[in-house]
Structure formats: C-alpha cells, structure tokens
Amino acid sequence: MASSVLPNPKSSDPKGKQVREMFSRIAPTYDLLNRLLSAGIDQRWRSYAVRHLTIPPPATVLDLCGGTGDFGLQLLKHRPDDRVHIADFAFPMLEKARTRLGPAEQSPHGVLCGDALGMPFTENGFDACLCGFGVRNWSDLEAGLQEVNRVLRPGGEFAVLDFFQAGESLPDKFGRFYCRKVLPAVGQIISGDGRAYRYLAESMDGFCGAVEFKKRVQNCGFELVDQKKFSMGMCWFFLFRKV
C-alpha cells in the first residue's frame, strides 16, 4: 500500500473529470469553508461514525474519497492504533492530507491518488472503509460499491456519511434552500468559486434517496449494521458489513 502521493489519475469519465477538477480548484480553502458552512457539525458527524465502528483496533482502514483527510484524522483521534490510508483522485486535496498526517518517512499512514471506481489495491486488504460525502460523486454507484466490496476483507465494515436526495418535508426544503442559496454565496466570497458549491445541491438532486441507497449497497454484498440521520435528515450515516 502506498505511503506517499502518487501521480494524478487520468479519468476518461466526464463526470469524474469535472468533479476532480472542481475539488482541485477549491482545495486551498476547502477545510475552512467546511468548518464555516457547517459550524463544525461535519466533524461531529465523522466522530460519531468512527466511534460506531465495531471492528477491534488495530485495524487497517481505507479513507476513500478522503480529500484533505478529515475522516481519517477523526479515526486516528478515537482509534490511535489503527492504520489509515487516504485515497482521493484530486491531487491538491491529498497534498494537504499528507501534510496533516506528517512526513511519509515518519508516518505509518499513507495517501494515494486514485479513482474509487478502479482502486489500485489488492482484494481483501482492508478491515474497514470510510467514505465521507463521496459516494454521491461517483458516476457509477454500483461499480464503486463493488470495488469497496473487493478491497474489504470478509466481515469488513463500510461506513458512509453523505447527503441524499431530499424529500418535501419542511427540514428538507430548508436544506435545499441552504445548499442552493447560502452555500454558493459564501463559497464565492471565500474561494471565488461559487459554482463549485452550487454543485452540492445539484448532486443531491441527482442522487438517490437514503432508503434506495441502502438497498443498492445491500445488493452489492453488504448487510446493514447501523444507521442514523443527522440535522433532521440532511445527512445520513450508514454502517454496512461485507457478507
């Protein structure tokens, strides 16, 4: 497994290329904006997720679509004996993750630039996989889920945090307004790229609902272990186990 940043993958998938370029552009202000726009709530969601893993430490864990390393670092905060490998296909995001983990030659943890739909890992290599706000960006959900299944050992756990297609309740409507109006405005001010933050609402509208997502994961060789909705259903946590 890699312990340093590898060259940026070249994807022929139009959506993948667009998403990779977008996250590469906003990497310098990504962490600051996340903290401001969520008032730090996103970190509490990640903390909840890693505290509800049932596999015993020490474990080898993949932080898939890991970006600047928020999920992986939360894992190490609560489970310091684990070993984490952060994978993402946006190279500038991973450079920040490497800095946060410490120098490669002094760290047991790794970062690797790669695509979730075709990961450069062997079968059955990880005890758990974390994916925070990443599955919604996959151009082929089933292909990504099959890859996660492939790299997890039997009984390995798959922890997901993400936003899903909203319904018509009052909280759902508020969430849509916030994502469509507030996020792009603040994103434009801080990062100069309001378009990237409009993508969040667009990707939620184009994704499946939480119930359908759960069924699709189960159809790819997983069983549901735990689930919880946060902020009146704006965000969901799912914990699955490879069967």
C-alpha angles and dihedrals in degrees: 000000000000123000097184141045113281127201119291113269118241110227123194090198108106095212092046091050092049094048093046092051091047095053091044090056096050097040095105093060100025099105094043092050093047091054093046098043095046097033086233093300092122089065091054089052091053091046091053091050097052092044089057097055108117100200112105120243140278091063135157106235133189117213098202119199080008098163111181092356105261096140094043092049091050088052092054092046091060099027107031094171093062123099116226131199115194116207127185136146096225105088098199090055091053092050088062091046091053091051091051093049093049132242113334094233091056099041131078088205125088142207125204133182107225146126121264090220092061112020121190093226131111123248120276092009102133135060092205142005125211121198118181117188092334111102090070089064097054114110090210113033096187092050090052093047091050089052091051089050091050097053096043120086117236107284091021118145131239115201117193131188117180150130117256137195107298127233130216101271120119093256090050091052091049090050091052091049091049093049095044100042113016101039097051092046094051091040091054092051096049104030102021088232110099090158091067091056093047085061091073093065092041093051092049091051090049096047130081126262122263094257093051091045091055091052093048092052091049089051089058096062105281136116124213115250103169142349138185136174121220133202094015092310099313089121132026133202119206128181117196133179126214109242 
